[in-house]
Amino acid sequence: MGVLGLTANCEDAAMRLGVLISGRGSNLQALIEACADPAYPAEIALVISDRPDAAGLTRAAVARIPAVTIPHPSRAEFAAAADAQLRAAQVDFVCLAGFMRLLDTALVGAWRDQMVNIHPSLLPAFPGLHAQRQALAAGVRFAGCTVHFVRPEVDTGPIIAQAVVPVHPKDDEERLSMRILAAEHRLYPLAVRLIAEGRTRITDGKVEIDGWQAPEFAALNPSPSDPLVRGRG
Ligand code: GRF
């Protein structure tokens, strides 16, 4: 395993992930599918849900991944039980994937720089609930998603990777959410791979990625290639 600047190579054991979910689990599914590739440098050791009816638990069962439901009588009790389960499963790194509870700050501290989250906006814009609704209300032309290291304040922490999607004129919350979700499913496995390969390092609150090349690409929305935008002449 290589995390945060420790060198990884092909002989390293896969980084053992713990994935926390509350519901649908489509990002969990994206990670399951990525981990099915023997060349992927991570494996899912444990899925934890705070809800017994989370659809993601079925996805874990189908993939034969150990999964537990931990009740949430209080933030501190959930945190203690989750931490114990993660340690017992020898988890190296935690992925929040649609986990809908606020985490106890002690748990966040215990897994500092070893816990990431995916959020359906281009953070720091639109943190919190209903990020896609917030984006539509603001009238932005681009939306997207962010994978970031977790810090105690909600949806903050050093950004590892982002994906951008256009907002279409007729979008409603559902359509925009689905477009962002498709990007999430590509982004989360990519971000986790970079971490598992030991290619990320946090310096001054920002993530450096070894060998990172930003794309030479600027997108305009409205697009100048759209005939209506080009001119009505
Ligand atoms: C995703 O949009 C994720 O960004 C947010 O919660 C949603 C979870 O969806 N944190 P799923 O459970 O992974 O399908």
Residues whose N, C-alpha, C, O or C-beta is under 5 A from the ligand:
A	BS01	GRF	G23 R24 G25 S26 N27 L28 A97 G98 I118 H119 P120
